[in-house]
Amino acid sequence: MTDEVNIHTHGAAGHISLNRPKALHALTLPMCHAMSAALSKWADDDAVQAVIIDHSEGRGFCAGGDIAFLRDSALNDGGISGRKFFHDEYQLNHQLFTYGKPTVAFMDGITMGGGVGISQPCRYRVATENTRFAMPETGIGLFPDVGGGWYLSRLGGRLGQFLALTGARLDGAECLWAGLATHYLPSEKLAEAKARIAKNPDRIGGMLSELSITPPDARIEGNADKIIKHFASDRYEDILASLEADDSDWAAKERDTLGTKSPQTCKVALRQLAESAELDDFADNMRMEYRIASRVLTRPDFAEGVRAVITDKTNDPKWDPATPEGVSEELIDSIFAPLPENEEWKPL
């Protein structure tokens, strides 16, 4: 076990509390393993009737995965340990998605990447005034994984495509509006909510509704028509051309944002969401995302994107290919191609 996640029970609830505050509770492989082990144990324990997932302290619920570890793997072991991380993290995502008991995620703070992967499969997803939700992976040469293809492709109104490409951050009110959160509570009510869940695990939905408040207006709702119009195509070049043909400040800002992203993984994300929307089994989605992750991890853009954005903070990534036109269909096909049978992703 690891001290990076606190695992215990209160009353009738199992409680998983991420405990890596200096890293905004970003997930490590030992954390994923500890969470999976606890969920497996509680699945067969009649005394545990619901599961709470939150964080111990600080600004983050969970800021993502262990990016430094993944970059080190890409540069030094050909991606072997990075692939192991993705494989087992995705098993945890699938385990939560298919879990037989009610699960409640408290997205009180930064909820990005890996944090999305452990909150979105939960039956109840609580946003607060502190929630900052994003899938910013295209900015570092990755793609919205951990089930992102499944969740984002099902938002409607092309909102998922917009979030996947731009990495835009949503606040708690916007998460509720979009359906990424099921409830909006003030953060001072969370301790009461958790105590009541532990006491009455059969009344979670009603109790969260009782503690909910009306959120502020969702700012993104005001841009919904623009998002539908400009992000309508699954072809990246069409989206860029649509934004360039619009002389509004909003379109210019979004076009400039896309100019900072990896052309390769923007094209990957659009295809990922299009294919995921056609799937009816979450395991098939995770199998697809593992194939993508296995390839993208060792492509040039990932190590370079992490260097520019996170390590050196120069924000000057040299993408390869450098332009959307340079990203061929053959390259995208190779990223999505099946793996050898003995290397494919499998659920727990």
C-alpha positions as CSV (number, residue, x, y, z in Angstrom):
1,M,0.0,0.0,0.0
2,T,1.0,3.6,-0.2
3,D,0.7,6.7,2.0
4,E,-0.2,8.7,-1.2
5,V,-3.8,7.6,-0.8
6,N,-5.8,7.2,2.5
7,I,-8.1,4.2,2.5
8,H,-10.6,3.5,5.3
9,T,-14.3,3.0,6.0
10,H,-16.8,5.2,7.9
11,G,-20.1,3.7,8.8
12,A,-21.4,2.0,5.7
13,A,-19.0,3.9,3.3
14,G,-15.6,3.0,1.9
15,H,-13.5,6.1,1.7
16,I,-10.6,6.7,-0.8
17,S,-8.8,10.0,-0.2
18,L,-6.0,11.0,-2.5
19,N,-3.0,12.2,-0.4
20,R,-0.4,13.8,-2.6
21,P,-1.0,17.5,-2.1
22,K,2.3,18.8,-3.3
23,A,1.5,17.2,-6.7
24,L,-2.2,18.3,-6.6
25,H,-2.9,14.6,-6.0
26,A,-1.7,13.5,-9.4
27,L,-2.0,9.7,-9.7
28,T,1.0,7.4,-9.4
29,L,1.0,3.7,-10.2
30,P,1.0,2.6,-6.5
31,M,-2.0,4.9,-6.0
32,C,-3.9,3.2,-8.8
33,H,-3.1,-0.2,-7.4
34,A,-4.1,0.7,-3.9
35,M,-7.5,2.1,-5.1
36,S,-8.1,-1.0,-7.3
37,A,-7.3,-3.3,-4.4
38,A,-9.7,-1.4,-2.0
39,L,-12.5,-1.4,-4.6
40,S,-12.1,-5.2,-5.2
41,K,-12.1,-5.8,-1.4
42,W,-15.2,-3.7,-0.8
43,A,-17.1,-5.2,-3.7
44,D,-17.5,-8.4,-1.7
45,D,-18.0,-6.7,1.7
46,D,-21.7,-6.3,2.6
47,A,-20.8,-3.8,5.3
48,V,-19.6,-1.3,2.6
49,Q,-22.6,-0.1,0.7
50,A,-21.1,3.0,-1.0
51,V,-17.7,4.5,-1.9
52,I,-16.6,8.1,-1.5
53,I,-13.6,9.4,-3.5
54,D,-12.1,12.7,-2.5
55,H,-8.7,14.4,-1.7
56,S,-7.1,15.1,1.7
57,E,-6.1,18.7,1.4
58,G,-5.1,21.5,-1.0
59,R,-6.3,22.9,-4.3
60,G,-6.5,19.8,-6.4
61,F,-9.0,16.9,-6.4
62,C,-6.6,15.3,-8.9
63,A,-4.5,17.2,-11.4
64,G,-3.9,14.1,-13.6
65,G,-1.4,11.3,-14.0
66,D,2.3,11.2,-13.1
67,I,3.5,13.1,-16.2
68,A,7.2,13.3,-15.2
69,F,7.2,9.5,-14.8
70,L,5.6,9.0,-18.2
71,R,8.1,11.3,-19.9
72,D,11.0,9.6,-18.3
73,S,9.6,6.3,-19.6
74,A,9.3,7.7,-23.1
75,L,12.9,8.9,-23.1
76,N,14.6,6.1,-21.2
77,D,12.9,2.7,-21.5
78,G,11.0,2.9,-24.8
79,G,7.7,3.5,-23.0
80,I,7.6,0.1,-21.3
81,S,6.9,1.5,-17.8
82,G,4.7,4.2,-19.2
83,R,2.5,1.6,-20.9
84,K,2.3,-0.4,-17.7
85,F,1.0,2.8,-16.0
86,F,-1.6,3.4,-18.6
87,H,-2.7,-0.2,-18.7
88,D,-3.3,-0.4,-14.9
89,E,-4.7,3.1,-14.6
90,Y,-7.3,2.2,-17.3
91,Q,-8.1,-1.0,-15.4
92,L,-9.0,1.3,-12.4
93,N,-11.1,3.5,-14.7
94,H,-13.0,0.5,-16.0
95,Q,-13.4,-1.0,-12.6
96,L,-15.1,2.3,-11.4
97,F,-17.3,2.4,-14.5
98,T,-18.6,-1.1,-13.9
99,Y,-18.7,-1.0,-10.1
100,G,-21.7,-2.6,-8.5
101,K,-22.1,-0.2,-5.6
102,P,-22.8,3.6,-5.7
103,T,-19.7,5.7,-6.0
104,V,-19.5,9.4,-5.2
105,A,-16.6,11.7,-6.4
106,F,-16.1,15.1,-4.8
107,M,-14.5,17.2,-7.6
108,D,-13.6,20.0,-5.1
109,G,-10.7,21.7,-6.9
110,I,-8.6,21.0,-10.0
111,T,-10.0,17.9,-11.8
112,M,-7.9,17.2,-14.9
113,G,-6.7,14.2,-16.9
114,G,-6.4,11.3,-14.4
115,G,-8.8,13.1,-12.1
116,V,-11.4,13.0,-14.8
117,G,-10.7,9.3,-15.2
118,I,-11.6,8.5,-11.6
119,S,-14.5,11.0,-11.2
120,Q,-16.6,10.6,-14.4
121,P,-17.3,6.8,-14.0
122,C,-18.8,7.6,-10.6
123,R,-22.6,7.5,-10.3
124,Y,-22.6,10.8,-8.4
125,R,-20.2,13.6,-9.3
126,V,-20.2,16.6,-7.0
127,A,-18.9,20.0,-8.2
128,T,-18.3,23.0,-6.0
129,E,-17.2,26.7,-6.4
130,N,-13.6,25.4,-6.4
131,T,-14.0,22.9,-9.3
132,R,-11.7,23.5,-12.3
133,F,-12.3,20.7,-14.9
134,A,-10.2,20.2,-18.0
135,M,-8.7,17.7,-20.4
136,P,-5.6,19.7,-21.4
137,E,-3.6,16.8,-22.9
138,T,-3.3,18.1,-26.5
139,G,-1.1,20.9,-25.1
140,I,1.6,18.3,-24.1
141,G,1.3,16.0,-27.1
142,L,-1.1,13.6,-25.4
143,F,-4.9,13.0,-25.9
144,P,-7.9,13.0,-23.6
145,D,-7.6,9.4,-22.4
146,V,-8.7,7.6,-19.1
147,G,-12.1,7.3,-20.8
148,G,-12.2,10.8,-22.1
149,G,-13.2,9.6,-25.5
150,W,-16.3,8.0,-24.0
151,Y,-17.4,11.0,-21.8
152,L,-16.5,13.8,-24.1
153,S,-18.1,12.3,-27.2
154,R,-21.4,12.0,-25.3
155,L,-21.8,15.6,-24.1
156,G,-23.6,16.8,-27.2
157,G,-23.4,20.2,-29.0
158,R,-19.8,19.4,-30.0
159,L,-18.8,20.5,-26.5
160,G,-16.6,17.4,-26.1
161,Q,-14.7,18.2,-29.3
162,F,-14.2,21.8,-28.1
163,L,-12.9,20.6,-24.7
164,A,-10.6,17.9,-26.2
165,L,-9.0,20.3,-28.7
166,T,-8.7,23.5,-26.7
167,G,-8.2,22.1,-23.1
168,A,-10.7,24.7,-21.9
169,R,-11.3,24.8,-18.2
170,L,-14.8,24.6,-16.8
171,D,-15.9,25.7,-13.4
172,G,-18.3,23.9,-11.2
173,A,-21.4,25.6,-12.6
174,E,-20.3,24.8,-16.2
175,C,-19.7,21.1,-15.2
176,L,-23.3,20.9,-13.9
177,W,-24.7,22.5,-17.0
178,A,-22.7,20.2,-19.3
179,G,-23.7,17.0,-17.3
180,L,-20.1,16.3,-16.2
181,A,-21.3,16.9,-12.6
182,T,-24.6,15.5,-11.2
183,H,-24.8,18.0,-8.2
184,Y,-23.4,21.4,-7.2
185,L,-22.7,21.9,-3.5
186,P,-20.9,24.7,-1.6
187,S,-17.6,23.4,-0.4
188,E,-18.6,24.0,3.3
189,K,-21.3,21.4,2.9
190,L,-19.0,18.6,1.8
191,A,-18.1,17.3,5.2
192,E,-21.8,17.0,6.1
193,A,-22.5,15.3,2.8
194,K,-19.8,12.7,3.4
195,A,-21.0,12.0,6.9
196,R,-24.6,11.6,5.7
197,I,-23.5,9.2,2.9
198,A,-21.7,7.0,5.5
199,K,-24.9,7.0,7.6
200,N,-27.5,6.5,4.9
201,P,-25.8,5.1,1.8
202,D,-29.2,4.2,0.3
203,R,-30.2,7.9,0.2
204,I,-27.3,9.4,-1.6
205,G,-29.1,11.1,-4.5
206,G,-31.8,12.6,-2.4
207,M,-29.4,13.8,0.2
208,L,-27.1,15.4,-2.3
209,S,-30.1,17.2,-3.8
210,E,-31.1,18.5,-0.4
211,L,-27.6,20.0,0.1
212,S,-27.3,21.4,-3.4
213,I,-27.6,25.1,-4.2
214,T,-28.4,26.9,-7.4
215,P,-25.0,27.5,-9.2
216,P,-24.0,30.7,-10.9
217,D,-24.8,31.0,-14.6
218,A,-22.7,28.7,-16.7
219,R,-20.5,31.0,-18.8
220,I,-19.9,28.5,-21.5
221,E,-23.7,28.3,-22.3
222,G,-23.3,31.8,-23.9
223,N,-20.8,30.3,-26.4
224,A,-22.7,27.1,-27.1
225,D,-23.9,28.2,-30.5
226,K,-20.4,29.3,-31.5
227,I,-19.0,25.9,-30.4
228,I,-21.6,24.0,-32.4
229,K,-20.9,26.0,-35.5
230,H,-17.1,26.1,-35.5
231,F,-16.3,22.7,-34.0
232,A,-18.9,20.9,-36.2
233,S,-16.4,18.9,-38.3
234,D,-14.4,15.8,-37.3
235,R,-11.7,17.2,-39.7
236,Y,-9.3,19.4,-37.9
237,E,-8.5,21.6,-40.9
238,D,-12.2,22.4,-41.2
239,I,-12.4,23.6,-37.6
240,L,-9.3,25.8,-38.0
241,A,-10.7,27.2,-41.3
242,S,-14.1,27.9,-39.7
243,L,-12.5,29.9,-36.8
244,E,-10.2,31.8,-39.2
245,A,-13.2,32.8,-41.3
246,D,-14.9,34.4,-38.3
247,D,-13.5,37.9,-37.3
248,S,-14.9,37.8,-33.8
249,D,-12.6,38.1,-30.7
250,W,-13.9,34.7,-29.5
251,A,-13.0,32.9,-32.7
252,A,-9.5,34.6,-32.8
253,K,-8.9,33.5,-29.2
254,E,-9.8,29.9,-29.8
255,R,-7.8,29.8,-33.1
256,D,-4.8,31.1,-31.2
257,T,-5.3,28.5,-28.5
258,L,-5.4,25.7,-31.1
259,G,-2.1,27.1,-32.5
260,T,-0.3,26.1,-29.3
261,K,-1.6,22.4,-29.4
262,S,0.0,19.3,-31.0
263,P,-1.5,19.0,-34.5
264,Q,-1.0,15.2,-34.2
265,T,-2.9,14.7,-31.0
266,C,-5.6,17.2,-32.0
267,K,-6.3,14.9,-35.0
268,V,-6.0,11.8,-32.8
269,A,-8.6,13.3,-30.4
270,L,-11.1,14.1,-33.1
271,R,-10.9,10.5,-34.4
272,Q,-11.0,9.1,-30.9
273,L,-14.2,10.9,-30.0
274,A,-15.8,10.0,-33.4
275,E,-15.0,6.3,-32.9
276,S,-15.9,6.2,-29.2
277,A,-19.3,7.6,-30.0
278,E,-20.1,4.5,-32.0
279,L,-19.1,2.1,-29.2
280,D,-21.5,0.6,-26.7
281,D,-19.0,-1.1,-24.3
282,F,-16.7,1.0,-22.2
283,A,-14.1,-1.8,-22.3
284,D,-13.8,-1.4,-26.0
285,N,-13.2,2.3,-25.5
286,M,-10.4,1.6,-23.1
287,R,-8.9,-0.9,-25.4
288,M,-8.8,1.7,-28.2
289,E,-7.4,4.4,-25.8
290,Y,-4.6,2.0,-24.7
291,R,-3.6,1.4,-28.3
292,I,-3.4,5.2,-28.8
293,A,-1.5,5.7,-25.6
294,S,1.0,3.0,-26.4
295,R,1.9,4.8,-29.7
296,V,1.6,8.4,-28.7
297,L,3.7,7.9,-25.6
298,T,6.8,7.4,-27.7
299,R,6.0,9.8,-30.5
300,P,8.2,13.0,-30.5
301,D,5.4,15.3,-29.4
302,F,4.8,13.9,-25.9
303,A,8.4,14.3,-24.5
304,E,8.7,17.7,-26.3
305,G,5.3,18.9,-25.1
306,V,6.1,18.0,-21.4
307,R,9.5,19.7,-21.8
308,A,8.0,22.9,-23.1
309,V,4.9,23.2,-20.9
310,I,5.8,21.5,-17.6
311,T,9.6,20.9,-17.3
312,D,11.2,24.0,-18.8
313,K,7.9,26.1,-18.8
314,T,9.1,27.9,-22.0
315,N,5.8,27.1,-23.8
316,D,7.6,26.8,-27.1
317,P,7.0,23.2,-28.2
318,K,8.4,22.2,-31.6
319,W,5.7,19.8,-32.8
320,D,6.5,17.0,-35.2
321,P,4.7,17.1,-37.6
322,A,4.6,20.9,-37.2
323,T,1.3,21.5,-39.1
324,P,-2.1,19.8,-39.3
325,E,-1.5,19.2,-43.1
326,G,1.7,17.3,-42.1
327,V,-0.2,14.8,-40.0
328,S,-1.1,12.0,-42.5
329,E,-4.0,9.7,-42.4
330,E,-1.5,6.9,-42.5
331,L,0.1,8.1,-39.3
332,I,-3.3,8.4,-37.5
333,D,-4.2,4.9,-38.8
334,S,-0.9,3.5,-37.3
335,I,-1.7,5.1,-33.9
336,F,-5.1,3.5,-33.8
337,A,-4.1,0.1,-35.2
338,P,-4.6,-3.0,-33.0
339,L,-1.7,-4.2,-30.9
340,P,-0.3,-7.8,-30.9
341,E,-2.9,-9.9,-29.2
342,N,-0.7,-10.5,-26.1
343,E,-0.2,-6.7,-25.7
344,E,-3.9,-5.6,-25.9
345,W,-5.5,-3.9,-22.9
346,K,-7.7,-6.2,-20.7
347,P,-10.0,-5.3,-17.8
348,L,-9.2,-6.5,-14.3
